[in-house]
Amino acid sequence: MSSTWTRIAALFAAALLGGGAAVGIGAAVDSNPTSTVVSTVEAAGSAPASFAKTSDDGSKSIQDVYASAGPGVVQVTSTSVVSQDPFFGAQEARSLGSGFVIDKAGHIVTNYHVVQDAQKVEVNFSAEDRVPAKVVGTDPSTDLAVLRIDAQAGALTPLPLGNSDAVRVGDSVVAIGNPFGLERTVTAGIVSALQRQIQAPNGFTIDKAVQTDAPINHGNSGGPLLNSRGEVIGINSQIESESGGNVGIGFAVPVNTVKEVVSQILKTGKVEHAYMGIEMQPIDESLYETFRLPVSRGVLISRVRPGSPAAKAGLRGGDQQVVVEGVSYALGGDIVTRADGTDVTSPDDLSSLVLSKDPGDTITLEVHRGESTRTVRVSLGRQPSQPSG
């Protein structure tokens, strides 16, 4: 990761641990706001052009996206015990987040950090309509959780899931959620960037996050990020902010990751990720030319985690720290150029391939070490609960 993204990851970790910087959204928000605003439309006045009206390609206005998707967005309230007092009993803390309905069976998707360590979870469709929810399963590695409520199918509005791989920078998007407990607030913006890496609550990396400038704040966590056709393309999960307020940089877990994780949870109640145990960096032209690397494309293995499948397969991480154009790299380790017969040109290429595997599967790598090229077979393991080493 670049120094910028290392800083963002550090800020997020600080927020999770109670530090002064706030990056995670939705955790530890006051569950008793002094006022409630229902059906707030904040961004219609400055809507992107594609939201001006319903068009032939299926694009809708902000009002139409909100009208169709809003009823499927819920507020999630989680209650946890933070301490036991001998005089006053259990001291509870409540946090607010968002979620959305995915099927008529009553399943709701939200962020893991919204319900983390909760003893009780409730879902609100309106201020007067609070129902208990059961946590079906969670995945800290992608910051996702699936809840289930008992409700009549006719009362539920599942949101359609889109394809995050088809999203482009500049696409118009809508975020619906409950910032600061303000029910079903909608904001609008664009996709600012793609292929971002953000840090999960357990310290692993979530790949392919969607960056947006649609205003999102505390309480938006778990709510949908929708395209102009009203399809979910991500789950709003983090903001980058030193003050704790919105500065127009938010991140959503991509919906294609959501589909895969939710499918596993609904099938088995848990999620297992394949794991290789390396940290990677891309090779750019400046790095290649400055240090005369053996190849101009591929990924540097900057670190191999001790005891990991990669370590057992003999892969090597870098041991020489260099800085090129303000970015720090670890050189001297292996360079991967192909995996299972496919060219590897970025860390995303290799990460996506590993994520498509199951624990126990084997991946074949073409590796450059100095002037030699070798083939290395790695038997993938099961991702641990948190990064080791």
CORFENQUI-V815803 format. One record per residue. N is the residue number from 1. RES is the residue in one small letter. SS is DSSP state (h for helix, s for strand, l for the rest). PSI is psi in degrees with one decimal (999 if undefined). BURIAL is b if it has 9 or more other ideal C-beta (glycine too) atoms within 8 Angstrom, else e. Layout:
[[N;RES;SS;PSI;BURIAL] [N;RES;SS;PSI;BURIAL]]
This chain:
[[1;m;l;149.5;e] [2;s;l;168.9;e] [3;s;h;-34.0;e] [4;t;h;-46.5;e] [5;w;h;-26.1;b] [6;t;h;-40.2;b] [7;r;h;-41.6;e] [8;i;h;-43.3;b] [9;a;h;-39.9;b] [10;a;h;-39.4;e] [11;l;h;-41.1;b] [12;f;h;-41.5;b] [13;a;h;-38.9;b] [14;a;h;-39.0;b] [15;a;h;-40.9;b] [16;l;h;-31.5;b] [17;l;l;4.0;e] [18;g;l;18.1;e] [19;g;l;179.0;e] [20;g;l;-28.3;e] [21;a;l;142.5;b] [22;a;l;116.3;b] [23;v;l;-41.7;b] [24;g;s;140.6;b] [25;i;l;145.4;b] [26;g;l;-15.4;b] [27;a;l;140.7;b] [28;a;l;45.2;e] [29;v;l;141.2;b] [30;d;l;123.5;e] [31;s;l;1.5;b] [32;n;l;68.3;e] [33;p;l;151.4;b] [34;t;l;-20.5;e] [35;s;l;157.9;e] [36;t;l;129.8;e] [37;v;l;122.7;e] [38;v;l;136.4;e] [39;s;l;49.4;e] [40;t;l;129.3;b] [41;v;s;105.7;b] [42;e;l;-28.3;b] [43;a;l;8.5;b] [44;a;h;-29.7;b] [45;g;h;-23.5;e] [46;s;h;40.9;e] [47;a;l;142.2;b] [48;p;l;156.2;e] [49;a;h;-37.8;e] [50;s;h;-10.7;e] [51;f;h;3.2;b] [52;a;l;-36.8;e] [53;k;l;165.4;e] [54;t;l;133.3;e] [55;s;l;175.4;e] [56;d;l;-25.3;e] [57;d;l;8.1;e] [58;g;l;-5.1;e] [59;s;l;141.8;b] [60;k;l;165.8;b] [61;s;l;164.4;b] [62;i;h;-41.7;b] [63;q;h;-40.7;e] [64;d;h;-39.8;b] [65;v;h;-43.6;b] [66;y;h;-41.7;b] [67;a;h;-37.3;e] [68;s;h;-35.8;e] [69;a;h;-27.7;b] [70;g;h;-45.4;b] [71;p;h;-17.7;e] [72;g;h;-1.1;b] [73;v;s;134.9;b] [74;v;s;163.0;b] [75;q;s;134.7;b] [76;v;s;124.2;b] [77;t;s;122.6;b] [78;s;s;138.6;b] [79;t;s;129.6;b] [80;s;s;154.3;b] [81;v;s;122.1;b] [82;v;s;-22.2;e] [83;s;s;160.6;e] [84;q;s;119.0;e] [85;d;s;130.8;e] [86;p;l;-22.6;e] [87;f;l;-38.7;e] [88;f;l;-1.1;e] [89;g;s;-155.6;e] [90;a;s;131.0;e] [91;q;s;119.7;b] [92;e;s;152.5;e] [93;a;s;139.2;b] [94;r;s;140.1;b] [95;s;s;151.0;b] [96;l;s;143.3;b] [97;g;s;-163.7;b] [98;s;s;170.8;b] [99;g;s;176.9;b] [100;f;s;151.8;b] [101;v;s;137.4;b] [102;i;l;-13.8;b] [103;d;l;171.2;e] [104;k;l;-7.9;e] [105;a;l;-4.3;e] [106;g;l;16.7;b] [107;h;s;138.7;b] [108;i;s;137.6;b] [109;v;s;138.4;b] [110;t;s;-173.0;b] [111;n;l;147.1;b] [112;y;h;-42.3;b] [113;h;h;-14.7;b] [114;v;h;-34.4;b] [115;v;h;8.1;b] [116;q;l;129.0;b] [117;d;l;18.7;e] [118;a;l;136.0;b] [119;q;l;-23.2;e] [120;k;s;137.4;e] [121;v;s;133.9;b] [122;e;s;153.8;b] [123;v;s;133.9;b] [124;n;s;125.8;b] [125;f;s;-22.7;e] [126;s;s;174.8;e] [127;a;l;-28.4;e] [128;e;l;6.7;e] [129;d;s;75.0;e] [130;r;s;129.6;e] [131;v;s;147.1;b] [132;p;s;148.8;e] [133;a;s;143.5;b] [134;k;s;136.6;e] [135;v;s;111.1;b] [136;v;s;-41.1;b] [137;g;s;158.7;b] [138;t;s;159.4;b] [139;d;s;93.5;b] [140;p;l;-27.7;b] [141;s;l;-21.4;b] [142;t;l;5.1;b] [143;d;l;44.8;b] [144;l;s;150.5;b] [145;a;s;149.4;b] [146;v;s;128.3;b] [147;l;s;165.3;b] [148;r;s;136.8;b] [149;i;l;155.2;b] [150;d;l;114.0;e] [151;a;l;153.1;e] [152;q;l;135.1;e] [153;a;h;-35.4;e] [154;g;h;-18.6;e] [155;a;h;-4.3;e] [156;l;l;142.5;b] [157;t;l;90.3;e] [158;p;l;141.0;b] [159;l;l;139.0;b] [160;p;l;140.1;e] [161;l;s;132.8;b] [162;g;l;-152.9;b] [163;n;l;105.1;b] [164;s;h;-21.0;b] [165;d;h;-17.5;e] [166;a;h;-2.3;e] [167;v;l;142.2;b] [168;r;l;150.9;e] [169;v;l;132.9;e] [170;g;l;-12.5;e] [171;d;l;143.3;b] [172;s;s;142.0;b] [173;v;s;157.8;b] [174;v;s;136.6;b] [175;a;s;131.4;b] [176;i;s;130.7;b] [177;g;s;-159.1;b] [178;n;l;61.8;b] [179;p;h;129.1;b] [180;f;h;26.6;b] [181;g;h;4.9;b] [182;l;l;109.1;b] [183;e;l;137.1;b] [184;r;l;56.2;b] [185;t;s;136.1;b] [186;v;s;136.0;b] [187;t;s;161.4;b] [188;a;s;155.9;b] [189;g;s;-147.5;b] [190;i;s;168.7;b] [191;v;s;116.8;b] [192;s;s;-31.2;b] [193;a;s;162.0;e] [194;l;s;171.1;b] [195;q;s;30.8;e] [196;r;s;154.9;b] [197;q;s;128.9;b] [198;i;s;161.5;b] [199;q;s;131.6;b] [200;a;l;162.8;b] [201;p;l;-27.3;b] [202;n;l;6.7;b] [203;g;l;-11.1;e] [204;f;l;171.4;b] [205;t;s;135.2;b] [206;i;s;119.0;b] [207;d;s;161.3;b] [208;k;s;28.5;b] [209;a;s;146.9;b] [210;v;s;124.2;b] [211;q;s;136.0;b] [212;t;s;155.7;b] [213;d;l;5.1;b] [214;a;l;125.4;b] [215;p;l;122.5;b] [216;i;l;146.4;b] [217;n;l;-175.1;b] [218;h;l;129.2;b] [219;g;l;-17.8;b] [220;n;l;-16.9;b] [221;s;l;131.1;b] [222;g;l;-11.5;b] [223;g;l;162.5;b] [224;p;s;145.2;b] [225;l;s;120.0;b] [226;l;s;149.3;b] [227;n;s;-177.1;b] [228;s;l;-6.2;b] [229;r;l;1.4;e] [230;g;l;17.6;b] [231;e;l;140.8;b] [232;v;s;126.1;b] [233;i;s;-6.3;b] [234;g;s;169.0;b] [235;i;s;118.9;b] [236;n;s;124.2;b] [237;s;s;-32.3;b] [238;q;s;156.6;b] [239;i;s;157.2;b] [240;e;l;113.7;b] [241;s;l;129.1;b] [242;e;l;-20.8;e] [243;s;l;-17.9;e] [244;g;l;-10.9;e] [245;g;l;167.6;e] [246;n;l;130.5;b] [247;v;l;19.9;e] [248;g;l;17.2;e] [249;i;l;99.1;b] [250;g;s;159.5;b] [251;f;s;138.8;b] [252;a;s;136.3;b] [253;v;s;127.7;b] [254;p;s;143.7;b] [255;v;h;-26.0;b] [256;n;h;-33.6;b] [257;t;h;-41.0;b] [258;v;h;-46.3;b] [259;k;h;-46.2;b] [260;e;h;-45.3;b] [261;v;h;-45.9;b] [262;v;h;-39.1;b] [263;s;h;-44.1;e] [264;q;h;-41.7;b] [265;i;h;-44.1;b] [266;l;h;-26.9;b] [267;k;h;-42.0;e] [268;t;h;-10.5;e] [269;g;l;0.8;e] [270;k;l;173.1;e] [271;v;l;134.0;b] [272;e;l;128.1;b] [273;h;l;138.1;b] [274;a;s;151.6;b] [275;y;s;130.5;b] [276;m;l;-36.9;b] [277;g;l;41.9;b] [278;i;s;157.5;b] [279;e;s;138.9;e] [280;m;s;158.3;b] [281;q;s;146.8;b] [282;p;s;159.1;b] [283;i;l;123.7;b] [284;d;l;174.9;e] [285;e;h;-40.3;e] [286;s;h;-43.0;e] [287;l;h;-43.6;b] [288;y;h;-46.5;b] [289;e;h;-38.2;e] [290;t;h;-40.9;e] [291;f;h;8.9;e] [292;r;l;55.5;e] [293;l;l;156.0;b] [294;p;l;-22.3;e] [295;v;l;153.5;b] [296;s;l;-10.9;e] [297;r;l;148.6;e] [298;g;l;-167.5;b] [299;v;s;138.9;b] [300;l;s;134.7;b] [301;i;s;104.6;b] [302;s;s;-25.7;b] [303;r;s;140.8;b] [304;v;s;124.2;b] [305;r;l;133.6;b] [306;p;l;136.2;e] [307;g;l;1.4;e] [308;s;l;166.8;b] [309;p;h;-36.9;b] [310;a;h;-41.8;b] [311;a;h;-41.8;b] [312;k;h;-28.1;e] [313;a;l;-5.0;b] [314;g;l;11.2;e] [315;l;l;150.2;b] [316;r;l;140.7;b] [317;g;l;172.0;b] [318;g;l;153.6;b] [319;d;l;9.7;e] [320;q;s;112.6;e] [321;q;s;127.0;e] [322;v;s;161.2;e] [323;v;s;126.9;e] [324;v;s;119.2;b] [325;e;l;42.0;e] [326;g;l;0.5;e] [327;v;s;132.3;e] [328;s;s;135.4;e] [329;y;s;152.4;b] [330;a;s;106.6;b] [331;l;s;169.8;b] [332;g;l;-8.1;e] [333;g;l;-175.1;b] [334;d;l;152.7;b] [335;i;s;123.6;b] [336;v;s;126.2;b] [337;t;s;-21.5;b] [338;r;s;149.7;b] [339;a;s;122.6;b] [340;d;l;39.5;e] [341;g;l;2.6;e] [342;t;s;138.8;e] [343;d;s;139.7;e] [344;v;l;113.7;b] [345;t;l;-7.6;e] [346;s;l;158.8;e] [347;p;h;-32.2;b] [348;d;h;-38.0;b] [349;d;h;-47.6;b] [350;l;h;-39.3;b] [351;s;h;-43.0;b] [352;s;h;-38.4;b] [353;l;h;-43.8;b] [354;v;h;-41.7;b] [355;l;h;-24.2;b] [356;s;l;-7.1;e] [357;k;l;169.1;b] [358;d;l;154.0;e] [359;p;l;134.2;b] [360;g;l;-18.9;e] [361;d;l;160.8;b] [362;t;s;140.3;e] [363;i;s;135.8;b] [364;t;s;122.7;b] [365;l;s;140.9;b] [366;e;s;119.9;b] [367;v;s;133.8;b] [368;h;s;125.1;b] [369;r;s;105.6;b] [370;g;l;-125.2;e] [371;e;l;-2.5;e] [372;s;s;155.7;e] [373;t;s;135.3;e] [374;r;s;162.8;e] [375;t;s;128.4;e] [376;v;s;127.9;b] [377;r;s;127.0;b] [378;v;s;123.5;b] [379;s;s;111.9;b] [380;l;l;142.5;b] [381;g;s;-167.9;b] [382;r;s;129.3;e] [383;q;l;128.5;b] [384;p;l;174.4;e] [385;s;l;-25.2;e] [386;q;l;158.6;e] [387;p;l;142.8;e] [388;s;l;162.1;e] [389;g;l;999;e]]
